[in-house]
Amino acid sequence: MAEDIDDSSFGLSNIRQNRRYQRVIPGELPGIEHVADAFVPPEENRIIISYIDYSESHIETGFVSNLAEFLAQPMPDWVTTRWFNISSPHPYVINQFRLHFGFHTLTAEDVMHIPQRPRVEFFDDYLFVVLRMLQFTPSEPHAPVAESVLEVEQVSLLLYDNVLISFQEKPDDIWKPIYDRLQAKNARIRKNGTGYLLYALLDAMVDHCFPVLEQYGDILEDLELTVLEKPTQTALHRIHAVKRELSLIRRIVWPIREVVDQLYREEENRMGENTKPYLRDVYEHTIQIVEIIESYREMVSGLTDLYMSAVSNRMNEIMKVLTIMSSVFIPLTFISGIYGMNFKYMPELDQRWAYPVIWVVFIVLTASMLFFFKRRGWLGNNE
C-alpha cells in the first residue's frame, strides 16, 4: 500500500545551492581588482588548497599553507602535471592564482560569482570551464535517502599545458575516485597530461547525475502508487515540486553537453588526441542523462493527468452512491408524500392493514430497485 508522501520531504526547498560571493551590484566595475577581499588574506585554515604533482613514475601530494610562497617556487623537473584544488575559494586566493598564472580578470570574476551557466571559454594559453555538479547529501547523519538534500555545486576549471586548477564551492570528497586512480602505478591518468585529468573530472561530475536520477525514478514510482490509491492535494504538490526540480536539473545538464562537445571539437589539441575518444564517451553519457530527464518530465506530466483522472473517478464513485441513494428514496418519498396529505376522504386511512401494507410496499420497492441496479452493474465492481 503506498503511503502518502510528505510535501516537505525531497521538495524544491531541499535543493541547496551555495550563493557565496554571488551578489553583483548593478553598474559595478568588471573583474576582481575592485573587490576589497581580493587583497586581504583570509583567516588561517579557512581555505583548503591541495596540490598533486605527478608523472608516470612518481606522485607527490600535499596542502598549501602559504600560497604566495608556494607559487613562487619553481615546479620540480620530474613533474609532468600539477593539479591545484581549492575548496571554498576566497577572492584573495583567486586573485593570487590570477596574478601568478595570468588568466583574465573576468575569468576570476566568474569563479568568484556563483552560480554561472556551464560553458567553456578558449583563451590563448588556457581553457576556462564552468560546470555545476549534482549530488545527494543526507539532511542529517544516517538519515534515509528520502530525506536527502539535492546539492548543486559549481566547479570552475582552468587548464594550462601542465597545470590544472579546480575551484569547488565547499570541501568534500567528490574527487576521491580521481585521487585513488592517481595513486595507482601505471594508471592511464598518470601517463597522459592535463587534458586527460580534465576529462576525468568532467566524467566524475557527469557520473554524479546518475544516482540523482535514480532517486527521482524511485520518487516517481512512489508518486504513481500514491496517486492511484490515495490522490490528495499533498501528492499534487509533490508532483509539481518534482516537475520544477527536473526542469532545474535539465537547465544544469543541457549546457554540459555543449561543453563536452566543444572540448571534443577544439582545434588546438589542448585536450590531446588520446583523450578525444573518452570525451566522446562523456558526451554520450550526457545525451543519456538528458533523455532520462525528458522521460521523467513526461512521466510527471502523465502523473498530473493521472491525478486528475483519479480525482474525477473518485468523485464519480461518490456521485454514483449519492445518486443511487436518491433514486431509492425518491419513490418512497413520493408514496409517503401522498399519504401525508391532509385529505379527509382517503380510502386507506381507516383500514387496519394500511400501515403494514405500506411498509411492505416500501421494502419490496427498495429491494426491487437495488436488484435492478445490481443487474445493470451500477452497484459494486462487476468484472
N, C-alpha and C positions, 0 to 999 in steps of 0.2 A: 504494500500500500504506500503510495507516495505521500510524503509529508509536505505540509505547506512550507514554503521557503521564506525565511525571514528577509524582508526587504533591505535590512541593514547589512546583511552578510553578502560579501562579494559584490557590492554595488559600485556605482560610479564614484561614490565618496571614498572608496577604498583604493582608488588609483592615486598613487603618491608620486608626485613629480617635484624634484628639487627646484627651487626658484632662487638659489643663491646668485647674487650679482646679476639678476635678470633685469632689474629696473633700469630703464633708459629714459632720461629726461628729454622731452621733445626739444630739438634745436641745439642739443649739446654737441661739443666737438667730437668728431670721429676719432677712433683709435684709443690707445690706452695711456698715452703720456699725460693726459689731463686728470687721470684718476689719482687721488691723493695716496691711496694704499699701494699704488704701483712702486713707490719709492720708500715704503715703510715696511721693514721685515715683520712677518707675523710672529706670534708667540712661539717659543721653542716647543718642538714636538707637536705642533698643531697640524702641520702639513707633512704627509708621508711621501718621501721621494725615494724610490728604489731604482736600482740600476742593475742591468745584467750585461756583462761583457762576455762574448763567446766567439769561438771559432770552431772549426771542425774537430779539433783535438783538445780544446781547453775551454773552461767556463768559469766565470767569477761573478758572484752576486753580492749585493750589499745595499746599505742605505746611505743617503747623502744627508749629513748634518749641516755642513757649511756649503751651500750651493755655489756661491761665487768662487770659493777656493777650489772646489771640485772641478768646476768648468774651466778654471784657469790651467789645470794640469793637462798635459798632452795625453792623448789616448795611447795606450800601450801598442807596440808594433804588432803583437800577435792577435789583436782584436780585429775581427772582420765585421762584427755587428755590435752596436751598443744600443740597448733599449732602456729608455727612461720611462718610468710610470709614476705619475703624480696623482695622488688622491686628494680630493677636496682642494682644488687649486686656488691659490690666493693671487691677487693682482701682482704682488711683488714677485712671486715665483714665476708667473707667466712673463712678466717684463724682463726678468733676468735671463730666461731662455731666449726671449726675443732679441735682447742685446747681444747675446753670445752667438746665436745661430743666424740672426739677421732676417727672420721672417717678418712679414708685413705687419704693421701696427693694426690694420683691420682684421688680420688673422687672429692677433692677440685679443682683440675686442670680441670676436666671435667665440673664442674659447672662454672668455670671461662671462659673457651674457648668455644665459641659459633660459629657455631652450632654443636651439637653432634647427632649421629644416635640414634633414640629411642631404648631403651633397658632397661633391669633390671639386676642388679648385686646383688648377695646374699653374705653377709658377716656374721661373727659370731654373731654380736649384732645389725645389722641394714640391711636394704634394701636400695638400691640406684636405683631410677627410673628416666629416662630421656625421656621426651616426647616433641613433637612440636605441638603447637596448631595453628589452622587456624581461622581467623575471618576477617570480612569486617569492615573497618572504612572509613567514608566519607573523601575524599581528602580535602574538605572544609566544614565548617559548613553549614548544610541544603542542602548539595549537593545531587543530585539524586543518586539512587542506582547504576546506570550505571557508575557513576564516582567514585565509591568506590575503595579503595585500599585493596588488599589482604594482610593481616598481617600474617607473620609466626613468631611465638614466641616460644622460648624454655622454658620449665618448668622443673626444677630439683627438685626431691622429695627425702627426706631421712626419712625413717620410723624406729623409735625405739619403745620400748614397750609402752611407754606412751607419746612420743613426736613425732610430725611430723614437718619437716622443708621443706618449699617450697620456691624456688627461681624462680622469674619470671623476664623477661628482663626489663619491664617498668611498671610504676604504672598505673593500670587501675582497673576496677571493674568487672573483669571476674569471681571473686569468690562471687559476691553479692548474687546469689541464695543460695550458701552454707551458707553465713552469716545469711541470713533470716531464713533458716531452723534451724540453731543453736539457734536462738533467741526464737523459739517456744518451749513451755513447752511440755514435754512428747514426744518430737521428737525422732524418731528412731536413728538418728545420734548421739544423746547425750546418748543413752543407750548403745551404742557399743563403742569400743575402736578406736585406731588409724588406725587399718586396715579398718574399715568402713569409716573413714574420707578419707583415701587414695582412696578407691573405689569412694566416692562422687566426689573427684577431677578428677579422671580418667573419670568418667561418664560425668562430665561437659565439659571436653576437647573433648571427642568424640562427644558429642551433638553439639559442635560448628561447626562440619563438615557439618551437615545437611543444615543449612542456606546457607553455602558457595556453596554446590552442587545445591541447589535450584536456586541460581543466575546463575550458569553455565547452568542449564537447560533452563532458560529464554534466555540466550545468544545464545544457540544453536538453539532455535526456531526462534529467530530473524535472525540468520545467514542463516537458511534454507530458510526463505522467501526472504531474500536478494539475495541469490544465484539463486533462481528460477526466480525472477523478474528483478534483476539487477546484474548479475555476473561481478564484477570488480576485479582489482588487489588488491584493499584495502580489499575486502571481503576475498580473498585468504590469504592475510597476517594475517587477524584476525583468520582464521581457523587454520593456523599453530601456531599462538600465543596461542590459546586456547589448542591446542594439547600439546604444551610444558608445559603449566600450569597444565593440568591434569596429565601429567607424573610426574611433581614435587609433586603434591598432592598425587599421588599413592605412591611415594617413602617415603612420610611422614607417610601415614596412614598404609601401609602394615606392617611395624615393630611394630606398636601399637598393632596389632592383636596378634603378638608373645608375647609382653609384658604382655598383659592381660591373655593370655593362661598360661604363666609361673607363674604368680601370682596365678592363679586358681589351678595350679598343685603343688605349693610349699608344701613341706612335713613337715615343721616345724611349720605350723599353725600360722604364724605371722599375717596373714590376718584375722583369726578367721573363725570358721565353719559357723557362721551365715552370713558371708559376701560372701561365695563362690557362693550361688545362684545369688547374684547381679552381681558378676564378670562375671558369665556366660551370664547374660543379656547384659553386656557391650561388651562381646566377640561377641554376635550375632549382636549387632549394628555395630561393626567394619566390620563384614562379609557383612552386608547390605551396608555399605559405599563403600567397595571395589567393590561390584557388581555394584553399581550405577556408580562408576568411570569407570569400564570396559565397561559398556553400553554406557557411554558418549564418551569414546575413540572410540568405534565402530561407534558411530554417527558422530564423527569428520572425521573418515576415509571415511564414506559414504558421508559426505559433500564435501570432496575433489573430490571423483568420480562424485558427482552431479555437482560440479562446472565445471569439465572438460566436462561433457556431455552438460551442459547448454551453455558453450562457444562454443562447437562443433556444437550444434543445431543452435545457433545464427549465426555462420559462415556459416552453410549450408543454412540458410534463405537468407543471403546476397548473397551467390554464386548463389542461385536459381534465385534471382531477376536479378543479372547480366547476368546469362545465358539466361533468358527469353528475356531480352533487346537485347542481342547479336543475339539470334535466330530471333527476329523480324526484326532487321536491316540488317542481312546478305543477305536475298533475295532482299531487297530494294537496298542495296549497289551493289549487283550483276547486277540488271537491270540498275541502274544509271551508273555503270561502263561500261556496254555495249554501252550505248548511249553517253558516254563520250569519246569514241574512235574517233580518227580523220580520219575516212574513208570518202572519198568524196562521194561514192555511197552507201548511206543508205536510204532505201525506205521511212522511216517515217520522215526524216529530213525536207522535203519540204512540208509536209502536215500541214494544219492549225489546224487540230484536234489532232495532235500528243501530244502536251503538256498537254491539259486537260485529254486526254485519259490515259497518263502515270500516272497522279495523281489519276485518278480513279482506276487504277491497283494497285497503292501503297496503297490506302485506303482499297480496297477490300481485298488485300492480308494480310494487317496488321490485319484487323478485323477477317478474317478467321483464322489466326494463334492464335489470342487471344481467339477466341471461341473454337478452338481445345484444347488449353492449359487449358481453364476453364473446358471443358468436361472431360479432363483427371485428373483433380484435382491438377493441378500444380500451379494454381493461388488461393490465398486466403486460408481460413481454411474450408475445406469441412468435415463436421462432419456427 
